[in-house]
Amino acid sequence: MPAPVHQLDTVRLDTDRGSELIDAPAQLERQRLILDRMPHVALPQAESRDFITRLAGDV
């Protein structure tokens, strides 16, 4: 499992409304928690690849 992200100074979020830079401590903590959870909710590599292949086939 990757090491947790301990220090974030600035986060850039790209959304449908454009980019946003976040640097407030509370917002950075929220982003840190999201990144720390990623390994627990992401599909394993092979399943992710199969999922993307199925989606591409549906287009």
CHARMM internal coordinates of N, CA and C (Angstrom, degrees):
IC EDIT
DIST 1 N 1 CA 1.4486
DIST 1 CA 1 C 1.5266
ANGL 1 N 1 CA 1 C 108.06
DIST 1 C 2 N 1.3535
ANGL 1 CA 1 C 2 N 117.51
DIHE 1 N 1 CA 1 C 2 N 135.63
DIST 2 N 2 CA 1.4582
ANGL 1 C 2 N 2 CA 120.24
DIHE 1 CA 1 C 2 N 2 CA 179.00
DIST 2 CA 2 C 1.5213
ANGL 2 N 2 CA 2 C 111.25
DIHE 1 C 2 N 2 CA 2 C -64.53
DIST 2 C 3 N 1.2989
ANGL 2 CA 2 C 3 N 114.95
DIHE 2 N 2 CA 2 C 3 N 154.77
DIST 3 N 3 CA 1.4672
ANGL 2 C 3 N 3 CA 120.50
DIHE 2 CA 2 C 3 N 3 CA 177.82
DIST 3 CA 3 C 1.5231
ANGL 3 N 3 CA 3 C 109.61
DIHE 2 C 3 N 3 CA 3 C -68.98
DIST 3 C 4 N 1.3388
ANGL 3 CA 3 C 4 N 117.55
DIHE 3 N 3 CA 3 C 4 N 147.90
DIST 4 N 4 CA 1.4600
ANGL 3 C 4 N 4 CA 120.05
DIHE 3 CA 3 C 4 N 4 CA 177.77
DIST 4 CA 4 C 1.5273
ANGL 4 N 4 CA 4 C 111.30
DIHE 3 C 4 N 4 CA 4 C -64.85
DIST 4 C 5 N 1.3186
ANGL 4 CA 4 C 5 N 116.20
DIHE 4 N 4 CA 4 C 5 N 155.07
DIST 5 N 5 CA 1.4629
ANGL 4 C 5 N 5 CA 122.02
DIHE 4 CA 4 C 5 N 5 CA 176.59
DIST 5 CA 5 C 1.5206
ANGL 5 N 5 CA 5 C 106.73
DIHE 4 C 5 N 5 CA 5 C -83.56
DIST 5 C 6 N 1.3264
ANGL 5 CA 5 C 6 N 116.15
DIHE 5 N 5 CA 5 C 6 N 114.41
DIST 6 N 6 CA 1.4625
ANGL 5 C 6 N 6 CA 119.66
DIHE 5 CA 5 C 6 N 6 CA -174.04
DIST 6 CA 6 C 1.5229
ANGL 6 N 6 CA 6 C 113.81
DIHE 5 C 6 N 6 CA 6 C -90.34
DIST 6 C 7 N 1.3121
ANGL 6 CA 6 C 7 N 118.59
DIHE 6 N 6 CA 6 C 7 N -35.67
DIST 7 N 7 CA 1.4491
ANGL 6 C 7 N 7 CA 120.53
DIHE 6 CA 6 C 7 N 7 CA -173.52
DIST 7 CA 7 C 1.5201
ANGL 7 N 7 CA 7 C 110.00
DIHE 6 C 7 N 7 CA 7 C -135.96
DIST 7 C 8 N 1.2942
ANGL 7 CA 7 C 8 N 116.01
DIHE 7 N 7 CA 7 C 8 N 119.55
DIST 8 N 8 CA 1.4538
ANGL 7 C 8 N 8 CA 121.31
DIHE 7 CA 7 C 8 N 8 CA 172.91
DIST 8 CA 8 C 1.5228
ANGL 8 N 8 CA 8 C 107.22
DIHE 7 C 8 N 8 CA 8 C -121.18
DIST 8 C 9 N 1.3205
ANGL 8 CA 8 C 9 N 117.36
DIHE 8 N 8 CA 8 C 9 N 126.25
DIST 9 N 9 CA 1.4614
ANGL 8 C 9 N 9 CA 120.90
DIHE 8 CA 8 C 9 N 9 CA 178.39
DIST 9 CA 9 C 1.5197
ANGL 9 N 9 CA 9 C 111.33
DIHE 8 C 9 N 9 CA 9 C -89.22
DIST 9 C 10 N 1.3165
ANGL 9 CA 9 C 10 N 115.26
DIHE 9 N 9 CA 9 C 10 N -40.15
DIST 10 N 10 CA 1.4547
ANGL 9 C 10 N 10 CA 121.75
DIHE 9 CA 9 C 10 N 10 CA -178.52
DIST 10 CA 10 C 1.5229
ANGL 10 N 10 CA 10 C 108.45
DIHE 9 C 10 N 10 CA 10 C -149.08
DIST 10 C 11 N 1.3089
ANGL 10 CA 10 C 11 N 115.59
DIHE 10 N 10 CA 10 C 11 N 141.34
DIST 11 N 11 CA 1.4685
ANGL 10 C 11 N 11 CA 121.70
DIHE 10 CA 10 C 11 N 11 CA 175.82
DIST 11 CA 11 C 1.5121
ANGL 11 N 11 CA 11 C 107.61
DIHE 10 C 11 N 11 CA 11 C -121.80
DIST 11 C 12 N 1.3215
ANGL 11 CA 11 C 12 N 116.14
DIHE 11 N 11 CA 11 C 12 N 135.95
DIST 12 N 12 CA 1.4578
ANGL 11 C 12 N 12 CA 121.31
DIHE 11 CA 11 C 12 N 12 CA 174.70
DIST 12 CA 12 C 1.5172
ANGL 12 N 12 CA 12 C 107.83
DIHE 11 C 12 N 12 CA 12 C -106.34
DIST 12 C 13 N 1.3182
ANGL 12 CA 12 C 13 N 116.23
DIHE 12 N 12 CA 12 C 13 N 122.80
DIST 13 N 13 CA 1.4591
ANGL 12 C 13 N 13 CA 122.31
DIHE 12 CA 12 C 13 N 13 CA 176.62
DIST 13 CA 13 C 1.5195
ANGL 13 N 13 CA 13 C 108.45
DIHE 12 C 13 N 13 CA 13 C -107.77
DIST 13 C 14 N 1.3140
ANGL 13 CA 13 C 14 N 116.34
DIHE 13 N 13 CA 13 C 14 N 127.35
DIST 14 N 14 CA 1.4591
ANGL 13 C 14 N 14 CA 121.57
DIHE 13 CA 13 C 14 N 14 CA 175.51
DIST 14 CA 14 C 1.5219
ANGL 14 N 14 CA 14 C 107.60
DIHE 13 C 14 N 14 CA 14 C -104.01
DIST 14 C 15 N 1.3124
ANGL 14 CA 14 C 15 N 116.11
DIHE 14 N 14 CA 14 C 15 N 120.54
DIST 15 N 15 CA 1.4615
ANGL 14 C 15 N 15 CA 121.76
DIHE 14 CA 14 C 15 N 15 CA -178.54
DIST 15 CA 15 C 1.5179
ANGL 15 N 15 CA 15 C 109.64
DIHE 14 C 15 N 15 CA 15 C -126.36
DIST 15 C 16 N 1.3151
ANGL 15 CA 15 C 16 N 116.04
DIHE 15 N 15 CA 15 C 16 N 179.34
DIST 16 N 16 CA 1.4608
ANGL 15 C 16 N 16 CA 120.20
DIHE 15 CA 15 C 16 N 16 CA 177.09
DIST 16 CA 16 C 1.5253
ANGL 16 N 16 CA 16 C 112.06
DIHE 15 C 16 N 16 CA 16 C -67.80
DIST 16 C 17 N 1.3253
ANGL 16 CA 16 C 17 N 117.52
DIHE 16 N 16 CA 16 C 17 N -13.51
DIST 17 N 17 CA 1.4710
ANGL 16 C 17 N 17 CA 122.33
DIHE 16 CA 16 C 17 N 17 CA 178.51
DIST 17 CA 17 C 1.5243
ANGL 17 N 17 CA 17 C 112.04
DIHE 16 C 17 N 17 CA 17 C -99.06
DIST 17 C 18 N 1.3350
ANGL 17 CA 17 C 18 N 118.14
DIHE 17 N 17 CA 17 C 18 N 2.37
DIST 18 N 18 CA 1.4565
ANGL 17 C 18 N 18 CA 121.50
DIHE 17 CA 17 C 18 N 18 CA -179.59
DIST 18 CA 18 C 1.5214
ANGL 18 N 18 CA 18 C 110.98
DIHE 17 C 18 N 18 CA 18 C 118.61
DIST 18 C 19 N 1.3198
ANGL 18 CA 18 C 19 N 115.93
DIHE 18 N 18 CA 18 C 19 N -165.05
DIST 19 N 19 CA 1.4611
ANGL 18 C 19 N 19 CA 121.78
DIHE 18 CA 18 C 19 N 19 CA -178.82
DIST 19 CA 19 C 1.5227
ANGL 19 N 19 CA 19 C 110.53
DIHE 18 C 19 N 19 CA 19 C -98.65
DIST 19 C 20 N 1.3111
ANGL 19 CA 19 C 20 N 115.11
DIHE 19 N 19 CA 19 C 20 N 150.28
DIST 20 N 20 CA 1.4630
ANGL 19 C 20 N 20 CA 121.55
DIHE 19 CA 19 C 20 N 20 CA 178.13
DIST 20 CA 20 C 1.5246
ANGL 20 N 20 CA 20 C 107.86
DIHE 19 C 20 N 20 CA 20 C -137.76
DIST 20 C 21 N 1.3258
ANGL 20 CA 20 C 21 N 116.15
DIHE 20 N 20 CA 20 C 21 N 131.86
DIST 21 N 21 CA 1.4566
ANGL 20 C 21 N 21 CA 121.27
DIHE 20 CA 20 C 21 N 21 CA 174.98
DIST 21 CA 21 C 1.5198
ANGL 21 N 21 CA 21 C 108.73
DIHE 20 C 21 N 21 CA 21 C -98.93
DIST 21 C 22 N 1.3104
ANGL 21 CA 21 C 22 N 116.16
DIHE 21 N 21 CA 21 C 22 N 129.67
DIST 22 N 22 CA 1.4659
ANGL 21 C 22 N 22 CA 122.63
DIHE 21 CA 21 C 22 N 22 CA -178.52
DIST 22 CA 22 C 1.5182
ANGL 22 N 22 CA 22 C 107.78
DIHE 21 C 22 N 22 CA 22 C -114.65
DIST 22 C 23 N 1.3385
ANGL 22 CA 22 C 23 N 115.63
DIHE 22 N 22 CA 22 C 23 N 130.19
DIST 23 N 23 CA 1.4574
ANGL 22 C 23 N 23 CA 118.90
DIHE 22 CA 22 C 23 N 23 CA 177.47
DIST 23 CA 23 C 1.5238
ANGL 23 N 23 CA 23 C 113.49
DIHE 22 C 23 N 23 CA 23 C -140.80
DIST 23 C 24 N 1.3187
ANGL 23 CA 23 C 24 N 117.79
DIHE 23 N 23 CA 23 C 24 N 2.66
DIST 24 N 24 CA 1.4667
ANGL 23 C 24 N 24 CA 121.19
DIHE 23 CA 23 C 24 N 24 CA 177.43
DIST 24 CA 24 C 1.5238
ANGL 24 N 24 CA 24 C 109.23
DIHE 23 C 24 N 24 CA 24 C -73.15
DIST 24 C 25 N 1.3237
ANGL 24 CA 24 C 25 N 118.17
DIHE 24 N 24 CA 24 C 25 N 137.46
DIST 25 N 25 CA 1.4706
ANGL 24 C 25 N 25 CA 121.21
DIHE 24 CA 24 C 25 N 25 CA -177.15
DIST 25 CA 25 C 1.5337
ANGL 25 N 25 CA 25 C 114.59
DIHE 24 C 25 N 25 CA 25 C -52.36
DIST 25 C 26 N 1.3215
ANGL 25 CA 25 C 26 N 118.23
DIHE 25 N 25 CA 25 C 26 N -43.09
DIST 26 N 26 CA 1.4704
ANGL 25 C 26 N 26 CA 120.46
DIHE 25 CA 25 C 26 N 26 CA -178.85
DIST 26 CA 26 C 1.5314
ANGL 26 N 26 CA 26 C 110.65
DIHE 25 C 26 N 26 CA 26 C -66.07
DIST 26 C 27 N 1.3198
ANGL 26 CA 26 C 27 N 116.98
DIHE 26 N 26 CA 26 C 27 N -40.42
DIST 27 N 27 CA 1.4695
ANGL 26 C 27 N 27 CA 120.31
DIHE 26 CA 26 C 27 N 27 CA 179.27
DIST 27 CA 27 C 1.5274
ANGL 27 N 27 CA 27 C 110.57
DIHE 26 C 27 N 27 CA 27 C -68.93
DIST 27 C 28 N 1.3335
ANGL 27 CA 27 C 28 N 117.38
DIHE 27 N 27 CA 27 C 28 N -38.31
DIST 28 N 28 CA 1.4619
ANGL 27 C 28 N 28 CA 120.74
DIHE 27 CA 27 C 28 N 28 CA 177.44
DIST 28 CA 28 C 1.5225
ANGL 28 N 28 CA 28 C 110.66
DIHE 27 C 28 N 28 CA 28 C -64.38
DIST 28 C 29 N 1.3189
ANGL 28 CA 28 C 29 N 116.98
DIHE 28 N 28 CA 28 C 29 N -39.12
DIST 29 N 29 CA 1.4691
ANGL 28 C 29 N 29 CA 120.22
DIHE 28 CA 28 C 29 N 29 CA 178.32
DIST 29 CA 29 C 1.5239
ANGL 29 N 29 CA 29 C 110.29
DIHE 28 C 29 N 29 CA 29 C -62.72
DIST 29 C 30 N 1.3290
ANGL 29 CA 29 C 30 N 117.22
DIHE 29 N 29 CA 29 C 30 N -40.27
DIST 30 N 30 CA 1.4709
ANGL 29 C 30 N 30 CA 120.92
DIHE 29 CA 29 C 30 N 30 CA 177.95
DIST 30 CA 30 C 1.5282
ANGL 30 N 30 CA 30 C 110.13
DIHE 29 C 30 N 30 CA 30 C -61.74
DIST 30 C 31 N 1.3289
ANGL 30 CA 30 C 31 N 117.22
DIHE 30 N 30 CA 30 C 31 N -44.32
DIST 31 N 31 CA 1.4587
ANGL 30 C 31 N 31 CA 120.64
DIHE 30 CA 30 C 31 N 31 CA 179.11
DIST 31 CA 31 C 1.5295
ANGL 31 N 31 CA 31 C 111.15
DIHE 30 C 31 N 31 CA 31 C -65.58
DIST 31 C 32 N 1.3207
ANGL 31 CA 31 C 32 N 116.57
DIHE 31 N 31 CA 31 C 32 N -37.48
DIST 32 N 32 CA 1.4696
ANGL 31 C 32 N 32 CA 121.26
DIHE 31 CA 31 C 32 N 32 CA 177.70
DIST 32 CA 32 C 1.5265
ANGL 32 N 32 CA 32 C 110.26
DIHE 31 C 32 N 32 CA 32 C -61.61
DIST 32 C 33 N 1.3310
ANGL 32 CA 32 C 33 N 116.98
DIHE 32 N 32 CA 32 C 33 N -43.30
DIST 33 N 33 CA 1.4650
ANGL 32 C 33 N 33 CA 120.81
DIHE 32 CA 32 C 33 N 33 CA 178.57
DIST 33 CA 33 C 1.5305
ANGL 33 N 33 CA 33 C 111.18
DIHE 32 C 33 N 33 CA 33 C -63.37
DIST 33 C 34 N 1.3306
ANGL 33 CA 33 C 34 N 116.20
DIHE 33 N 33 CA 33 C 34 N -40.21
DIST 34 N 34 CA 1.4619
ANGL 33 C 34 N 34 CA 120.28
DIHE 33 CA 33 C 34 N 34 CA 178.27
DIST 34 CA 34 C 1.5253
ANGL 34 N 34 CA 34 C 110.17
DIHE 33 C 34 N 34 CA 34 C -61.98
DIST 34 C 35 N 1.3310
ANGL 34 CA 34 C 35 N 117.13
DIHE 34 N 34 CA 34 C 35 N -46.81
DIST 35 N 35 CA 1.4675
ANGL 34 C 35 N 35 CA 120.67
DIHE 34 CA 34 C 35 N 35 CA 179.92
DIST 35 CA 35 C 1.5220
ANGL 35 N 35 CA 35 C 111.71
DIHE 34 C 35 N 35 CA 35 C -64.61
DIST 35 C 36 N 1.3216
ANGL 35 CA 35 C 36 N 117.21
DIHE 35 N 35 CA 35 C 36 N -37.23
DIST 36 N 36 CA 1.4709
ANGL 35 C 36 N 36 CA 120.42
DIHE 35 CA 35 C 36 N 36 CA 179.22
DIST 36 CA 36 C 1.5273
ANGL 36 N 36 CA 36 C 111.45
DIHE 35 C 36 N 36 CA 36 C -65.18
DIST 36 C 37 N 1.3474
ANGL 36 CA 36 C 37 N 117.54
DIHE 36 N 36 CA 36 C 37 N -29.65
DIST 37 N 37 CA 1.4649
ANGL 36 C 37 N 37 CA 121.51
DIHE 36 CA 36 C 37 N 37 CA -178.53
DIST 37 CA 37 C 1.5213
ANGL 37 N 37 CA 37 C 113.55
DIHE 36 C 37 N 37 CA 37 C -82.98
DIST 37 C 38 N 1.3268
ANGL 37 CA 37 C 38 N 117.21
DIHE 37 N 37 CA 37 C 38 N -18.60
DIST 38 N 38 CA 1.4665
ANGL 37 C 38 N 38 CA 121.15
DIHE 37 CA 37 C 38 N 38 CA -175.17
DIST 38 CA 38 C 1.5256
ANGL 38 N 38 CA 38 C 114.02
DIHE 37 C 38 N 38 CA 38 C -49.70
DIST 38 C 39 N 1.3225
ANGL 38 CA 38 C 39 N 120.00
DIHE 38 N 38 CA 38 C 39 N -49.43
DIST 39 N 39 CA 1.4693
ANGL 38 C 39 N 39 CA 118.81
DIHE 38 CA 38 C 39 N 39 CA -177.76
DIST 39 CA 39 C 1.5288
ANGL 39 N 39 CA 39 C 113.40
DIHE 38 C 39 N 39 CA 39 C -61.46
DIST 39 C 40 N 1.3249
ANGL 39 CA 39 C 40 N 117.26
DIHE 39 N 39 CA 39 C 40 N -22.03
DIST 40 N 40 CA 1.4649
ANGL 39 C 40 N 40 CA 120.75
DIHE 39 CA 39 C 40 N 40 CA -177.31
DIST 40 CA 40 C 1.5282
ANGL 40 N 40 CA 40 C 112.90
DIHE 39 C 40 N 40 CA 40 C -86.51
DIST 40 C 41 N 1.3380
ANGL 40 CA 40 C 41 N 117.08
DIHE 40 N 40 CA 40 C 41 N -19.16
DIST 41 N 41 CA 1.4565
ANGL 40 C 41 N 41 CA 119.79
DIHE 40 CA 40 C 41 N 41 CA -176.25
DIST 41 CA 41 C 1.5320
ANGL 41 N 41 CA 41 C 113.53
DIHE 40 C 41 N 41 CA 41 C -114.25
DIST 41 C 42 N 1.3243
ANGL 41 CA 41 C 42 N 116.88
DIHE 41 N 41 CA 41 C 42 N -13.44
DIST 42 N 42 CA 1.4647
ANGL 41 C 42 N 42 CA 120.70
DIHE 41 CA 41 C 42 N 42 CA -179.36
DIST 42 CA 42 C 1.5257
ANGL 42 N 42 CA 42 C 110.56
DIHE 41 C 42 N 42 CA 42 C -76.61
DIST 42 C 43 N 1.3149
ANGL 42 CA 42 C 43 N 115.65
DIHE 42 N 42 CA 42 C 43 N 148.58
DIST 43 N 43 CA 1.4613
ANGL 42 C 43 N 43 CA 120.27
DIHE 42 CA 42 C 43 N 43 CA 174.60
DIST 43 CA 43 C 1.5223
ANGL 43 N 43 CA 43 C 109.29
DIHE 42 C 43 N 43 CA 43 C -68.88
DIST 43 C 44 N 1.3213
ANGL 43 CA 43 C 44 N 117.64
DIHE 43 N 43 CA 43 C 44 N 150.41
DIST 44 N 44 CA 1.4656
ANGL 43 C 44 N 44 CA 119.32
DIHE 43 CA 43 C 44 N 44 CA 171.19
DIST 44 CA 44 C 1.5324
ANGL 44 N 44 CA 44 C 109.43
DIHE 43 C 44 N 44 CA 44 C -60.84
DIST 44 C 45 N 1.3241
ANGL 44 CA 44 C 45 N 117.01
DIHE 44 N 44 CA 44 C 45 N 158.72
DIST 45 N 45 CA 1.4661
ANGL 44 C 45 N 45 CA 122.20
DIHE 44 CA 44 C 45 N 45 CA -173.81
DIST 45 CA 45 C 1.5253
ANGL 45 N 45 CA 45 C 112.88
DIHE 44 C 45 N 45 CA 45 C -53.73
DIST 45 C 46 N 1.3077
ANGL 45 CA 45 C 46 N 118.49
DIHE 45 N 45 CA 45 C 46 N -48.53
DIST 46 N 46 CA 1.4707
ANGL 45 C 46 N 46 CA 120.71
DIHE 45 CA 45 C 46 N 46 CA -177.91
DIST 46 CA 46 C 1.5249
ANGL 46 N 46 CA 46 C 111.08
DIHE 45 C 46 N 46 CA 46 C -64.65
DIST 46 C 47 N 1.3209
ANGL 46 CA 46 C 47 N 117.64
DIHE 46 N 46 CA 46 C 47 N -42.52
DIST 47 N 47 CA 1.4708
ANGL 46 C 47 N 47 CA 120.40
DIHE 46 CA 46 C 47 N 47 CA 179.42
DIST 47 CA 47 C 1.5226
ANGL 47 N 47 CA 47 C 110.82
DIHE 46 C 47 N 47 CA 47 C -66.66
DIST 47 C 48 N 1.3137
ANGL 47 CA 47 C 48 N 116.87
DIHE 47 N 47 CA 47 C 48 N -36.77
DIST 48 N 48 CA 1.4594
ANGL 47 C 48 N 48 CA 121.07
DIHE 47 CA 47 C 48 N 48 CA 177.75
DIST 48 CA 48 C 1.5291
ANGL 48 N 48 CA 48 C 110.60
DIHE 47 C 48 N 48 CA 48 C -63.18
DIST 48 C 49 N 1.3186
ANGL 48 CA 48 C 49 N 116.05
DIHE 48 N 48 CA 48 C 49 N -45.21
DIST 49 N 49 CA 1.4634
ANGL 48 C 49 N 49 CA 121.27
DIHE 48 CA 48 C 49 N 49 CA 178.89
DIST 49 CA 49 C 1.5310
ANGL 49 N 49 CA 49 C 110.31
DIHE 48 C 49 N 49 CA 49 C -61.42
DIST 49 C 50 N 1.3419
ANGL 49 CA 49 C 50 N 117.72
DIHE 49 N 49 CA 49 C 50 N -43.65
DIST 50 N 50 CA 1.4667
ANGL 49 C 50 N 50 CA 121.42
DIHE 49 CA 49 C 50 N 50 CA 178.91
DIST 50 CA 50 C 1.5282
ANGL 50 N 50 CA 50 C 111.11
DIHE 49 C 50 N 50 CA 50 C -63.88
DIST 50 C 51 N 1.3173
ANGL 50 CA 50 C 51 N 116.56
DIHE 50 N 50 CA 50 C 51 N -40.32
DIST 51 N 51 CA 1.4641
ANGL 50 C 51 N 51 CA 121.78
DIHE 50 CA 50 C 51 N 51 CA 179.51
DIST 51 CA 51 C 1.5291
ANGL 51 N 51 CA 51 C 110.35
DIHE 50 C 51 N 51 CA 51 C -62.48
DIST 51 C 52 N 1.3258
ANGL 51 CA 51 C 52 N 116.60
DIHE 51 N 51 CA 51 C 52 N -45.99
DIST 52 N 52 CA 1.4660
ANGL 51 C 52 N 52 CA 120.53
DIHE 51 CA 51 C 52 N 52 CA 179.51
DIST 52 CA 52 C 1.5255
ANGL 52 N 52 CA 52 C 110.49
DIHE 51 C 52 N 52 CA 52 C -64.25
DIST 52 C 53 N 1.3236
ANGL 52 CA 52 C 53 N 117.14
DIHE 52 N 52 CA 52 C 53 N -40.27
DIST 53 N 53 CA 1.4609
ANGL 52 C 53 N 53 CA 121.02
DIHE 52 CA 52 C 53 N 53 CA 178.35
DIST 53 CA 53 C 1.5287
ANGL 53 N 53 CA 53 C 110.58
DIHE 52 C 53 N 53 CA 53 C -61.30
DIST 53 C 54 N 1.3507
ANGL 53 CA 53 C 54 N 116.70
DIHE 53 N 53 CA 53 C 54 N -43.54
DIST 54 N 54 CA 1.4731
ANGL 53 C 54 N 54 CA 120.15
DIHE 53 CA 53 C 54 N 54 CA 178.11
DIST 54 CA 54 C 1.5169
ANGL 54 N 54 CA 54 C 111.05
DIHE 53 C 54 N 54 CA 54 C -63.34
DIST 54 C 55 N 1.3455
ANGL 54 CA 54 C 55 N 117.21
DIHE 54 N 54 CA 54 C 55 N -42.17
DIST 55 N 55 CA 1.4630
ANGL 54 C 55 N 55 CA 120.01
DIHE 54 CA 54 C 55 N 55 CA 179.39
DIST 55 CA 55 C 1.5311
ANGL 55 N 55 CA 55 C 111.08
DIHE 54 C 55 N 55 CA 55 C -63.30
DIST 55 C 56 N 1.3151
ANGL 55 CA 55 C 56 N 116.44
DIHE 55 N 55 CA 55 C 56 N -43.16
DIST 56 N 56 CA 1.4617
ANGL 55 C 56 N 56 CA 120.47
DIHE 55 CA 55 C 56 N 56 CA 179.57
DIST 56 CA 56 C 1.5285
ANGL 56 N 56 CA 56 C 110.81
DIHE 55 C 56 N 56 CA 56 C -62.11
DIST 56 C 57 N 1.3219
ANGL 56 CA 56 C 57 N 116.84
DIHE 56 N 56 CA 56 C 57 N -34.65
DIST 57 N 57 CA 1.4501
ANGL 56 C 57 N 57 CA 120.57
DIHE 56 CA 56 C 57 N 57 CA 178.89
DIST 57 CA 57 C 1.5209
ANGL 57 N 57 CA 57 C 112.93
DIHE 56 C 57 N 57 CA 57 C -70.37
DIST 57 C 58 N 1.3220
ANGL 57 CA 57 C 58 N 117.35
DIHE 57 N 57 CA 57 C 58 N -23.18
DIST 58 N 58 CA 1.4535
ANGL 57 C 58 N 58 CA 122.09
DIHE 57 CA 57 C 58 N 58 CA -179.95
DIST 58 CA 58 C 1.5225
ANGL 58 N 58 CA 58 C 113.01
DIHE 57 C 58 N 58 CA 58 C -82.08
DIST 58 C 59 N 1.3108
ANGL 58 CA 58 C 59 N 116.83
DIHE 58 N 58 CA 58 C 59 N -11.73
DIST 59 N 59 CA 1.4770
ANGL 58 C 59 N 59 CA 120.36
DIHE 58 CA 58 C 59 N 59 CA -175.79
DIST 59 CA 59 C 1.5017
ANGL 59 N 59 CA 59 C 111.01
DIHE 58 C 59 N 59 CA 59 C -83.61
END
COOR INIT
IC SEED 1 N 1 CA 1 C
IC BUILD
